[in-house]
């Protein structure tokens, strides 16, 4: 009669041994046994086929598996068909029937266990982490022969056969972690999920494959480029140890490996070895492996042992025979090969939308890019900031030496139409393209976009606020000067700039008061039209507004940057009268009220300091501006020490 046996559905034993999971070859990573998380390193498509023979009393050949794998972005899918993953047992029931010719025939029972196909999925979370799952489909056929008595005028014994089928799905989850190219860890389940496709008849439930739940742990170490060591351990007390060596040969990788395995249901302690030799390149792989058991498999086996211990694996058990397996793989890459890729992108500066020209010659981000090839690669980098750019903004083309890592600057253009006042987090997309515009890689980083009035605190960048409102400033200044047309027409031309400055300032300050502007993450600067509308501002706002009025009608100005002392800085304005030092007496007899600077032609010109926060009249603003300039910039050597700087508005 049939007895209950202890059997586990396929565990970590594979036909090709265990190899370092970081290898690019797909030929050794097509099993869900040692790789239930479906970790693969495909770039696109992979096809694998394993065919082999089993050396029993007769040599039996089998197509063990066919698998197809596909990468979709960071998703990996594998489908495999395994017609050779099966084991059949025939037992004598201890009963026999006498035939009409007086001969007897024993009655047998037959168990057939098969794994037919499997499905695998994994997701690449990062360069270090991946996680996945696999589902495998098993069938079990139980056939028992017996004798059925038939009562009639004569008692007949009729031979009959009872057949039972039980099918089920097994599912497992796993994760892989590779902290570096030299080491990899894996952790996965064994028999985590079991789904019966059809109910189990109570009469044969005792013969169903036992599905013990265990944990599978794996570690692979690559101490040197040509050698890797592998270790697999099942919590059910089974293990594998592998040693593999690789050399570059024939335009690819030639590898030799050996795996020893321990199965608690087999003896001796290491029940056998799996030697293998493999070759792979970018197009195909071929491996020849064998399974050699250390115990004699061609001797009769006791049913009592089978009844007591059962078997633990369909293709690897105490009744399995030595095997030889040939595995062929093919990789089909319909995705263009990447020649470069991003390692990282560092955002150097948040975006201040008014400082438009800053981003034309100063990068807002720098990307770290590696050349993946053995030849020089010319790359066209570009970027696009969400909410700022409608199209990609190209940065200068760069050539990267073979295998080298370089830093690539990224520039951008801020359109004049940008006018959002609130700051917010956006995203910058970065792109790499080859010389023929084939896309290579892209990445995305968060970036802070400040409001249109935000300023980075550098006085030199106030010029962007000065220039942005030229249309308003020109109309405003011309309207003021039109009221003084007769005076300007009758005075000496040499004095026209001085008096234009005086007329504009006296009208500019009539309705203004000094006020502190609101502060946020960055300094806040008003545009000239806002200062005039709000009728006030701080030193930054008033200096920007007055300088803009002057510049818009052709009068050259500079900003005087009194750098922070105890956290407080100051800005006022220098105006170029274009008078020569000899002509300075036309406007003042006090030499301390002006400052001599050379123009681009090397000619000395008279500049006068204006304190724009003195909102009374021009002469007072000039006096106070001159006093501060003489004290801080000249007497205290501020210009020489760098605590005071003159910033031209171009």
Secondary structure as UniProt FT lines:
FT   TURN            21..22
FT   TURN            27..28
FT   TURN            36..37
FT   STRAND          45..55
FT   STRAND          59..72
FT   TURN            73..74
FT   STRAND          75..81
FT   TURN            83..84
FT   STRAND          86..98
FT   TURN            100..101
FT   STRAND          104..124
FT   STRAND          129..151
FT   STRAND          155..180
FT   TURN            181..182
FT   STRAND          183..190
FT   STRAND          193..196
FT   TURN            202..204
FT   HELIX           205..207
FT   STRAND          214..224
FT   TURN            225..226
FT   STRAND          227..234
FT   TURN            235..237
FT   STRAND          238..249
FT   TURN            250..251
FT   STRAND          252..262
FT   TURN            264..265
FT   STRAND          270..280
FT   STRAND          284..293
FT   HELIX           303..309
FT   TURN            318..319
FT   STRAND          323..332
FT   STRAND          340..347
FT   TURN            353..354
FT   TURN            356..357
FT   HELIX           358..361
FT   STRAND          365..371
FT   STRAND          377..385
FT   TURN            386..388
FT   STRAND          393..394
FT   STRAND          398..400
FT   TURN            402..403
FT   STRAND          405..410
FT   TURN            416..417
FT   STRAND          424..434
FT   TURN            435..436
FT   STRAND          439..449
FT   TURN            452..453
FT   STRAND          454..455
FT   HELIX           459..462
FT   HELIX           463..468
FT   HELIX           470..482
FT   TURN            483..484
FT   HELIX           485..490
FT   HELIX           493..495
FT   HELIX           496..508
FT   TURN            509..511
FT   STRAND          513..514
FT   STRAND          523..524
FT   HELIX           528..534
FT   STRAND          536..537
FT   HELIX           539..552
FT   TURN            553..554
FT   STRAND          557..565
FT   TURN            566..567
FT   STRAND          568..576
FT   HELIX           581..586
FT   HELIX           591..593
FT   STRAND          595..598
FT   TURN            600..601
FT   STRAND          604..610
FT   TURN            612..613
FT   HELIX           618..628
FT   HELIX           629..635
FT   HELIX           638..641
FT   STRAND          644..648
//
